[in-house]
Amino acid sequence: MSIQSVDSHRHRVVIIGSGFGGLFGAQALKRADVDVTVVARTTHHLFQPLLYQVATGILSVGDIAPATRLVLRKQRNAQVLLGDVESIDLDSKKVTSRLLDRTTVTEYDSLIVAAGAGQSYFGNDHFAKFAPGMKTIDDALELRGRILGAFEQAELSQDPEERARLLTFVVVGAGPTGVELAGQIAELAHRTLKGAFRSIDPGSARVILLDGAPVVLPVYGGKLSANAAARLEKMGVEIQPNAMVTGVDADGLVVKDKDGSERRIESQCKVWSAGVQASPLGKQLGEQSGAEVDRAGRVHVLPDLTLPGHPEVFVIGDMMALDNLPGLAQVAMQGGKYAAKQIKANLAGDDRSTRQPFKYFDKGSMATISRFSAVAKVGKLEITGFIGWVAWLAIHLMYLVGFRSKFSTMLSWTVTFLGRGRAQMASTEQQVFARVAIEDLQDYERARHAGLIGDPAVVFTGEERAG
Ligand SMILES: Cc1cc2nc3c(=O)[nH]c(=O)nc-3n(C[C@H](O)[C@H](O)[C@H](O)COP(=O)(O)OP(=O)(O)OC[C@H]3O[C@@H](n4cnc5c(N)ncnc54)[C@H](O)[C@@H]3O)c2cc1C
């Protein structure tokens, strides 16, 4: 194992994460007299709102995940370090990250923490093995393989019960991601795969969207929720409200209804889009600074997005709790830009105590239901149907990073929405099985380290496995 230090002389800004908050923060420092170091656990910036289109074969990974290093190539004051941040030391102003067996310590003068959030199973992490979430590229590719694999297995099955299980897709959580995913699985079954199988009718697939809330898209409510539900039902999606998932296994899930009764749904392909849990780095920051950390792991920040007693440390995006702001890309982007502005102002001699508080400018939120149909809320204005969908299209294209991504996405959308085709219908065995295999291997190694099982004949090191 090697430990190295990254040293520089100008004001050092370290940014954790290359998502919306991290990348927009870094770019906002382009002309500042600072050295920016982005430390992130992935080599890419991920446009999460379109992950579901990767999962359902519309877009490629490259369309929504440009390499951060290439995005920042022309920003001379920025460097990118790949690594999983394991600890932040607020007293010594150091960030420690790890890549395989290599530990890197990066010192900062200002720190922007934008490590986002992961999936939450509300204390039932064992559900994840059978109902993966949708947070990363790996998740989306695994899901694509699971969806397409279920149709393939159904084509081979002669047993009606097994076929029914294979052709039942369950999406848990009827927020924007769940709604978009359910809509796209239904369109895939009814339009894209129509006529492609000989023994099964893909259009007979059941797509179930369930949620503990009484309506879909509960954050919108009223007319928009009703409009989304009506459109989904027209597409053949079965909406099951007031339904709490109490168990998940390889062959299905157990659901508790409002009246307290439990029932089972047989389904091979389940997706979890029901909750989020902020990065565990938030807990560390709370312990060291005294900032409150809520149940979802978000850090209660001061009005200038910093930690108590640490005006040099900003916590932004999905990791922060402030004024009940939602976990949206715009909140993270505006937070990143705000933090950059404060850093520049302080370097120009402004007093930190006179900072204006962060003010979120609400540009609205939206969810697409199917091709040509979306719901959007901008202030008091509520938009549905085709106009909503055009607005959705324009806004997503605007915020995709890079001209190439915008162009190829536009092309894929034309093929999919005007025709029936989807360009990204390939999936591999590794995409489907690697996550569970890696988790099993990690469980095995943990048990071995704890002395619960003996040493195997051959032990692989991290480097050998990576090679
Ligand atoms: C499927 C899905 C659909 C969504 N749809 C919408 C939508 O339609 N509209 C909308 O406004 N919002 C949407 N969101 C929410 C939006 O994507 C988030 O609010 C936004 O990404 C938050 O930005 P962030 O910078 O805080 O975190 P992220 O964008 O999640 O970035 C976090 C970054 O930190 C890195 N990281 C995490 N932990 C570590 C660590 N320990 N060390 C190093 N790096 C680390 C990650 O690799 C990543 O680069 C969606 C989210 C998902 C998952």
The ligand as a Gaussian input file, in Angstrom:
#p B3LYP/6-31G(d) Opt

LIG

0 1
 C      -32.769000       7.883000     -11.329000
 C      -32.768000       9.337000     -10.926000
 C      -33.573000      10.240000     -11.615000
 C      -33.572000      11.586000     -11.263000
 N      -34.356000      12.463000     -11.964000
 C      -34.285000      13.786000     -11.695000
 C      -34.997000      14.741000     -12.480000
 O      -35.741000      14.378000     -13.399000
 N      -34.858000      16.065000     -12.179000
 C      -34.042000      16.497000     -11.164000
 O      -33.909000      17.713000     -10.959000
 N      -33.376000      15.622000     -10.396000
 C      -33.463000      14.292000     -10.632000
 N      -32.765000      13.391000      -9.871000
 C      -32.008000      13.908000      -8.715000
 C      -30.685000      14.509000      -9.139000
 O      -30.010000      13.649000     -10.014000
 C      -29.873000      14.768000      -7.878000
 O      -30.587000      15.657000      -7.063000
 C      -28.507000      15.343000      -8.208000
 O      -27.761000      14.427000      -8.948000
 C      -27.761000      15.711000      -6.931000
 O      -26.503000      16.200000      -7.268000
 P      -25.270000      15.978000      -6.286000
 O      -24.119000      16.679000      -6.907000
 O      -25.663000      16.333000      -4.908000
 O      -25.047000      14.412000      -6.281000
 P      -24.739000      13.441000      -7.491000
 O      -25.114000      14.038000      -8.789000
 O      -25.344000      12.146000      -7.100000
 O      -23.159000      13.316000      -7.463000
 C      -22.478000      12.708000      -6.400000
 C      -21.049000      12.488000      -6.829000
 O      -20.272000      12.120000      -5.719000
 C      -19.518000      10.961000      -6.016000
 N      -19.273000      10.281000      -4.743000
 C      -20.176000       9.750000      -3.902000
 N      -19.565000       9.273000      -2.797000
 C      -18.251000       9.509000      -2.962000
 C      -17.097000       9.241000      -2.180000
 N      -17.164000       8.660000      -0.984000
 N      -15.892000       9.587000      -2.683000
 C      -15.792000      10.183000      -3.888000
 N      -16.844000      10.476000      -4.661000
 C      -18.058000      10.151000      -4.196000
 C      -20.366000      10.218000      -7.013000
 O      -19.609000       9.286000      -7.740000
 C      -20.862000      11.389000      -7.855000
 O      -19.881000      11.783000      -8.769000
 C      -32.753000      12.039000     -10.195000
 C      -31.962000      11.129000      -9.503000
 C      -31.964000       9.790000      -9.869000
 C      -31.094000       8.813000      -9.117000

